[in-house]
Structure formats: structure tokens, C-alpha cells
């Protein structure tokens, strides 16, 4: 039971930081900008990045508009799956665990908006890329970290096991290349 608490504390810490940052920035945007208003923190950056208050009733980056109900249900399902599977991820697979925290934080951050406002507040506008928010960025980066973590896992599994220092002699090598006894008897 104590291990589950440690596991969930780690998950909720990562997700919690993301949710707090996401919600604080969204509240600031809604209180300080009118819908569609653009804020340029630095004039020289305005061609590349700006703050733009936008309402999103679709998925991340404005895709699939007017499907907020579908994405509410999807966020609940994804959150439930993460909560169920997280304790089963080995602690040494910290990249996968980090990714799960990022995905949960992003899903919950946007879920809060959908449940309380009926839409998601987007505000980060970079170049010609669709407007997004911290939760969207967390989900996107979480997917990248997840795939990288899975790749690292596979590479770790594919590496042949190295003999330890004590058994570095030739006998261990001969042992490891011998056929199993069931096959030798045939």
C-alpha cells in the first residue's frame, strides 16, 4: 500500500504542477484580455509569438470544433486509464512515468475548462501554428516523452546481459551459449 501512495504522489505531483500552471495562466488570460485580443510581450517577437485569447470547443490546437462533449468523455477515460496503469509501470522507467504525469496534467487541465466553461481557453500563438495552451503543450510533449521512454525500454531489453565482474572469465561465456538441457537431449 505504501508503494502505491509513493507512486500516486509522484504522478499527482507532476500532474498537479501542470494543472496549476495551466489554470493560473488561463485565469490571467480571461481576466486581462478580451476574446480575440492579442498581447505582444515584446514587439520584436510579435511576428513569431504572441498571447491571443481564444475559445476552443474542439481538441488540442483547435481541431474538431464543437465536439466538447466527446473530448470531455475522452479526457475522463484517458485519466482513468492512466490512474489504473500507472502503478504497474516500473519505477526505473521514469520517462514513461513522467509522460503519464504530463498526459494526466494536460487532460485534467483542459477537462476543468470543459466542465466549468464549456470550452477550453487557448492563448499561446506561435507563428502560423494553431493557438494552444499549457495543457495542450503538456499532452503533446507527454506523447513525445512516452514514445522516447518506450524506445529506451525496448533498447534496454534488446541489449544482451553483461556478465558481472566476478564471473568475467571464459566459463560464464560458455555457460551462456550452451543450449537448454531439454534441447540438448534430443
Secondary structure, 3 states (H helix, E strand, C coil): CHHHHHHHHHHHHHHHHHHHHHHHHHHHHHHHCCCCCEECCCHHHCCCEEEEEEEECCCHHHCCCCCHHHHHHHHHHHHHHHHHHHHHCCCCCHHHHHHHHHHHHHHHHHHHHHHHHCCEEEEEEECCCCCECHHHHHHHHHHHHHHHHHHHHHHHHHCCCCCCCCCCCHHHHHHHHCCCHHHHCC
